[in-house]
């Protein structure tokens, strides 16, 4: 089993749609969790951290379920500019040194 | 926020040659990381580079193939040695953020723009 698994995608959705990505991780000792966004031919950029209580940043909502070792990202009112690959990242410690990247889920928002 | 740059941004190299990639940060950081992202794949950590000590390599990566230097707290290099077409990839450096780069977000990583390497 891979350490971090994500929905295989791609997701093709119309503008304005709501889309949800799922991620599971195998290391129950993982300490922190993130979603990164990677545009084509660009470096990954931090989208948001994921907290146990869930957190929201505008149209983006992230959830963490430690018992199920499951992370989700919800994007509401999708924009064309949301088209990218979304990477689930799990950190095995609290020091930013033990990052494991999921394979990514590609999103295309269509006009 | 800090700026992370890499040189070169891209290169096309012949089999058997070596390429050194530079990563520069405009503020001091303790840890720098080197990743590889092969076409259509996610990121794989090659090694962690600390200033003043040898780099720590992940399983499947060895110092002879990927020597790393870390002469100070703002700079690191990764060399891809004796290249083969299988080394064609994007190579990314990243730095650990403890709030000084991230404006309060601790324990995460920020990436340079990457070096796109093609080996013929």
Boltz contact constraints between the chains, C-beta under 6 A:
constraints:
  - contact:
      token1: [A, 32]
      token2: [B, 107]
      max_distance: 6.0
  - contact:
      token1: [A, 43]
      token2: [B, 92]
      max_distance: 6.0
  - contact:
      token1: [A, 43]
      token2: [B, 111]
      max_distance: 6.0
  - contact:
      token1: [A, 43]
      token2: [B, 113]
      max_distance: 6.0
  - contact:
      token1: [A, 43]
      token2: [B, 114]
      max_distance: 6.0
  - contact:
      token1: [A, 44]
      token2: [B, 111]
      max_distance: 6.0
  - contact:
      token1: [A, 46]
      token2: [B, 108]
      max_distance: 6.0
  - contact:
      token1: [A, 94]
      token2: [B, 107]
      max_distance: 6.0
  - contact:
      token1: [A, 95]
      token2: [B, 107]
      max_distance: 6.0
  - contact:
      token1: [A, 96]
      token2: [B, 96]
      max_distance: 6.0
  - contact:
      token1: [A, 96]
      token2: [B, 107]
      max_distance: 6.0
  - contact:
      token1: [A, 96]
      token2: [B, 108]
      max_distance: 6.0
  - contact:
      token1: [A, 96]
      token2: [B, 109]
      max_distance: 6.0
  - contact:
      token1: [A, 99]
      token2: [B, 109]
      max_distance: 6.0
  - contact:
      token1: [A, 101]
      token2: [B, 42]
      max_distance: 6.0
  - contact:
      token1: [A, 101]
      token2: [B, 43]
      max_distance: 6.0
  - contact:
      token1: [A, 103]
      token2: [B, 42]
      max_distance: 6.0
  - contact:
      token1: [A, 104]
      token2: [B, 42]
      max_distance: 6.0
